[in-house]
Amino acid sequence: MKKLISIGVALALLTMAVVPGAVAAQDIEPDTYSKIPFAIIGSGLELMADLWGIMDTPEALAIGMPWVGDVLDAMAPWTAGPLSWTVDMLAWGVSLVGDVMAAADSILVAMDVDLGFPLGDVKDITDTIACGLLTSWNATVPGGTFTPCG
């Protein structure tokens, strides 16, 4: 039990010393605001891959699984890249829902069905959400102004 606590304390101290520098040196930059969580996870995987090589030595943990660092290193770019494309698909799906609601509004009006609110106005809301998901990171951060979709 004491060894487990010692390892935990050592990892905490190592994290406090290494994480700020590693995060500052990370290579992954998202291309939209909504992909920031994927970039954070990807850079965290890169950090863990780098730390694994340090920790899996006879002087440190000596777990004997050097391949774990390679696996984490391979997962990092996939997480920040292809996995983050789910945001693009989400934005498309949200916009599609707005299109369907607007079409349904026309049908309901023709059938003289009153829902108490204009269903077609949902299109504006869904397009605003989709626009926010796709707002560019590079175009807004350097200029310092945040104007999603004009």
N, C-alpha and C positions, 0 to 999 in steps of 0.2 A: 504494500500500500504506500509506503514511504517513497519507493522508487517511482510509482505512478504520479504522486504529488510532485516529486522533484522534476520529472519530465514535464509535467504541466507548467510548473513555474519557469522552467528553462524555455519552453515554447512561448510562454507569455512574454518573457524578457526579450527573446529573439524577435518576436513579432513587433514589439515596441521599438526595437532598434532597426529592423529591416524594412518594415512595411512603408513608412513614409518615403524612404528613398526609392523603393521599388515601385510604389504607386506613381511617383513623380516621373519615373523613367519608363512607364508603360507605353507600348506602341499602339494599342487599340484605341481608335477614335471613332465614335459613332457618326453616322451621316445624318441622322435625324434625332430630335430630342427624345422620342419614344424608344429609341434603341439604346439609350444610356444604361438601363439595367443590364442589358445583354453585354455591353462593353465592360461594365463593372465586374460581372461574373467572369467574363473572358480574361480580364487582367488579373483577377483573383486566382484563376486557374494557372495562369502564367507564373504568378508569384509562388503558388504552391509547388509547381514543377521545379522552380529554381531552388526553393527551400528544401525540397525532398532530397536533392543531391547533396545538400549540406548535412541534413539530418540523418540520412541513411549511410553513415560511416561508422567504422568501429569505435571511434572516439565519441560518437553521439548515440543515437538510438540503436544502430546496428540491426535493423529489421531484416535486411537482406533481400529487399525487393526493389532494386534500382529501376525496374521497368515501370513502376508507378509514376515516376517523374516524366517518362516518355509519354505515358497515356494522358496525363494531365496536360502536357505540352501540346499534344495532338488535339485535345478537346477544346483548348482555348480559342483558336481561330475559328473553329466551327461554331462555337457558342456565339461569338461576336459577329460572325458572318451569316452563314445559312440559317441558323436558328433564329436570328434577329429578323429574317425575312417574314416571319409570322406576323410582325407588326404591319407590313405592307398588305398582307392578305387580310388582316383584321380591318384595316382602313377601307379596303375594297369592299369587304362584306358589310361594314357599317353603311357605306354609301349605297350599296345595293339594297339594303333594307329600306333606306329612304326612298329610293326609286319605286320599290314595290308598294310602299305606303302611299306615295303620291298617286300611283296608278289605281290603287284600291280606293282612294278618295274619289276619283272620277267615277268609278263604278258605283260606289255607295250613293253619290249625288244623283246619278242617273236612276238609281233604284228608290230615290227619295228616303234614304236612311239617314237619320241625324244622330251622330254620336255625341253631340254637344260641343265638339271642338273640330276645327278643320284638320283632318288627317294629313292633308297635303303639306301642312306646315312642318311636319316631322322631317321632311326632306331637308329643310334648312338646318335643323338641329343635327341630323346625321352627317350632312356635308361639313358642318363646322367641326364635328368630332373627327371625321376622316382627315380634314385639313390639318387639325392640330396634331394628329398622329404622324402626318407626313411632313410637318414643318422642318425645314432644313436646319441642321446644326451649324454647318460651316458658313452659311450665308448670314446668320444672325449673331453668332457669338463674337466674331471679330469687330463687327460694327457697333455692338452694344445695344441694339434695339431689337425688340421682340415684337414682330408684326406677323403673326401667323396668317398666311394666305391673304395678305393685303387688306 
